[in-house]
């Protein structure tokens, strides 16, 4: 445990790098979608883009 899983990086460094880059971006996007869903914005967008009968 704690060995280099990527060249010149310890396991905890890989996890910290992921948290600081990819995960943070995905988490922020998910929070934005949740806020918009809670406010009803997505529902209004879907209704506005539906073809009229």
Sine and cosine of phi, psi and omega as CSV:
sin_phi,cos_phi,sin_psi,cos_psi,sin_omega,cos_omega
0.00,0.00,0.58,-0.81,0.02,-1.00
0.99,0.11,0.10,1.00,-0.01,-1.00
-0.98,0.19,0.25,-0.97,0.02,-1.00
-0.92,0.39,0.93,-0.38,0.08,-1.00
-1.00,-0.03,-0.41,0.91,0.17,-0.99
-0.82,-0.57,0.49,-0.87,-0.03,-1.00
-0.80,0.60,0.77,-0.64,0.07,-1.00
0.89,0.46,0.36,0.93,0.04,-1.00
-0.72,-0.69,0.75,-0.66,0.12,-0.99
-0.98,0.22,0.32,-0.95,-0.03,-1.00
-0.83,0.56,-0.70,0.71,-0.02,-1.00
-0.90,0.44,-0.51,0.86,0.04,-1.00
-0.93,0.36,-0.59,0.80,0.05,-1.00
-0.90,0.43,-0.71,0.70,0.00,-1.00
-0.90,0.44,-0.70,0.72,0.02,-1.00
-0.90,0.45,-0.65,0.76,0.03,-1.00
-0.90,0.44,-0.66,0.75,0.04,-1.00
-0.90,0.44,-0.72,0.69,0.02,-1.00
-0.86,0.51,-0.64,0.77,-0.05,-1.00
-0.98,0.22,-0.27,0.96,-0.06,-1.00
-0.87,-0.49,-1.00,0.03,-0.13,-0.99
-0.86,0.51,-0.77,0.64,-0.09,-1.00
-0.90,0.44,-0.67,0.74,-0.01,-1.00
-0.87,0.49,-0.69,0.72,0.00,-1.00
-0.90,0.44,-0.72,0.70,0.01,-1.00
-0.90,0.44,-0.64,0.76,0.01,-1.00
-0.90,0.43,-0.66,0.75,0.03,-1.00
-0.91,0.42,-0.65,0.76,0.03,-1.00
-0.90,0.43,-0.68,0.73,0.02,-1.00
-0.89,0.45,-0.66,0.76,0.02,-1.00
-0.91,0.42,-0.62,0.78,0.03,-1.00
-0.90,0.43,-0.70,0.72,0.02,-1.00
-0.89,0.46,-0.68,0.73,0.02,-1.00
-0.88,0.48,-0.68,0.73,0.03,-1.00
-0.88,0.47,-0.69,0.72,-0.01,-1.00
-0.92,0.40,-0.65,0.76,0.04,-1.00
-0.89,0.45,-0.69,0.73,-0.02,-1.00
-0.90,0.43,-0.52,0.86,-0.01,-1.00
-1.00,0.07,-0.12,0.99,0.03,-1.00
1.00,0.06,0.12,0.99,-0.05,-1.00
-0.90,0.43,-0.65,0.76,-0.05,-1.00
-0.92,0.39,-0.64,0.77,0.00,-1.00
-0.89,0.46,-0.67,0.75,0.03,-1.00
-0.91,0.41,-0.62,0.78,0.04,-1.00
-0.89,0.45,-0.69,0.73,0.00,-1.00
-0.90,0.43,-0.67,0.74,0.01,-1.00
-0.90,0.43,-0.65,0.76,-0.04,-1.00
-0.94,0.34,-0.41,0.91,-0.04,-1.00
-0.99,-0.15,-0.02,1.00,-0.01,-1.00
-0.96,0.27,0.65,-0.76,0.03,-1.00
-0.92,0.39,0.60,-0.80,0.00,-1.00
-0.98,0.18,0.53,-0.85,-0.06,-1.00
-1.00,-0.03,0.00,0.00,0.00,0.00
